[in-house]
Amino acid sequence: MSNMRFHTVSFPRVIQLLVFGVLLLTSACTPAEESRWTAVQEATQGGRSTTKEALAGGDFNQFFPQDRDQFDVVYTQEKQGFAEALLRADDQDAATLSVFDTVSNPAAAEKYTASSESIEGYPAIAIGDNGTAILVADRFQVQVRSESAEFSADDRTAWLAAFDLAGLAALP
């Protein structure tokens, strides 16, 4: 037994190791506090903007009006449940044309229940001073929004009628 050597640890070193161990255990075992950013993110995050039942935006393109007279229809955006095109004349935006599948936002379709006007047999509403929209098949909101002062409410009505509304109404 004379060959055995014991390594001695000083008392302050033992205290340091114990304090370190206690700190490690307490910090690892306590729940993390939520930051103020986490609370804000949770409060402002809504549901998804579209649902799986909404049709693909590309499905709507075939129902948009064709180019005519001096106007070109230029597709600008399509995403789940939505498609949009610009109506351009002489390199200027005259109007924005869009189709929105309200299955992902039923409140958008509810606006039409009080409508007293119709276009092509579909309930119509004014959206602000520059927009006119109809609800096709109780589901698809078709809208024309003027981008220039020369594009009137009558122009918006004519372009709404130029959509293939029967084809749109036949979508599942």
Buried (B, 14 or more C-beta within 10 A) or exposed (E): EEEEEEEEEEEEEEEEEEEEEEEEEEEEEEEEEEEEEEEEEEEEEEEEEBEEEBBBBEBBBEBBBEEEEEBBBEBEEBEBBBBBBBBBBEEEBBBBBBBBBBBBBEEBBEBBEEBEEEBBEBBBBEBEEBBBBBBBEEBBBBBBBBBBEEBEBEBBBEBBBBBBBEEBBEBE
